[in-house]
Amino acid sequence: MNILYFLIGCSILLALVFLAAFFWASKTGQHEDTYTPSVRILFEDDLQHNRSETKSDQDHP
């Protein structure tokens, strides 16, 4: 029965740690930019494609 009290205490402590991390992230502005990630995914492939073309152009004179 003692292990049950220990596990409940650990789970409450872990939940408080995650709650504190969420409030810290909200306070520092981690959740404010919701537009950039949706746009970044559209242009990421173009940048990688251009890098590979530049690299292949340098490999073949």
Secondary structure, 3 states (H helix, E strand, C coil): CHHHHHHHHHHHHHHHHHHHHHHHHHHCCCCCCCCHHHHHHHHHHHHHHHHHHHHHHHHCC
